[in-house]
Amino acid sequence: MPTLKKRINITVDKDLFTALSRLSKREQSSLSNLSIRLIRFAMELEEDRYFSEIADERLEKNEKRIPHGKVWKK
């Protein structure tokens, strides 16, 4: 049956498979849905880390800053 979703195949070691299986049973979720949730969570963490690095670089620069209240003042 065709699907619009893309598929990926991954190979995991026995310990990781056991941990994922137990977690999926505990959460009463399929292994696929659990994997998708964990991957999405990891992507959010990576995004946060990326933007944090950008913010840190900007803070290191000695540039004029505009106060938050002044920027968002109506």
N, C-alpha and C positions, 0 to 999 in steps of 0.2 A: 504494500500500500504506500503510495507516494506521500511525502510530507513536505511542508514548506520549511521546516526546521533543518538546519545543517547538523550533521553528525560528526563526532570525533571519536576515535578509539584511543584509549590509553591503556598502558600496561602498568600495573602496580605490584609491589611485592606482597607477600602473604600477610605480613603484619598490618600494612595499610589497608588491605582489603578487609581483614578481620575487623579493624577499628571502624571502617566505614559501614560495614554490614551491621555491626552492633549499634552504631549510632542511628542508622536508618530504621532499625527495628524499634529502638527506644522512642524515636520520634514518629513512629508509624508512617514512614514516608518511604517511597521507593529509593533505591540506590541512585538512580538517575536524577531524581529531583533533589536529593540531598547533595549530590555532586554539583549540580547547577547552582544551588544556593551557596555552597562553599566557594565555588569559583567566582560568583558575583561578589561575595564578601571580600575575597582576596583582591579583586579588581578595584573595589572601593578603597581598600587600604592602600593600594598602589597609587591611586589617584590622589588620595590625601597626602601621601609622601611626596609626590611630584609637586603639588601646589605648595606644600610646606617648604620645599627646597627653593621654589621661586620666591616665596615670601622672605625667606632668610637672606637670599641674595639681594633683594630690594632693601632690606633693613640694613645691610652692610654698607650700602651706598650712602654718602653724606649729601642727601638732596633735601630740598625744602619739602616739608610735609604739610598737608592741609588737615586741620582737625576734623574728625568724623562729623561732629555737629554742624560744622560749616558746609561740608560737602552735601549733606542730606537736608539742609535747611530749605524750607519751602518759601 
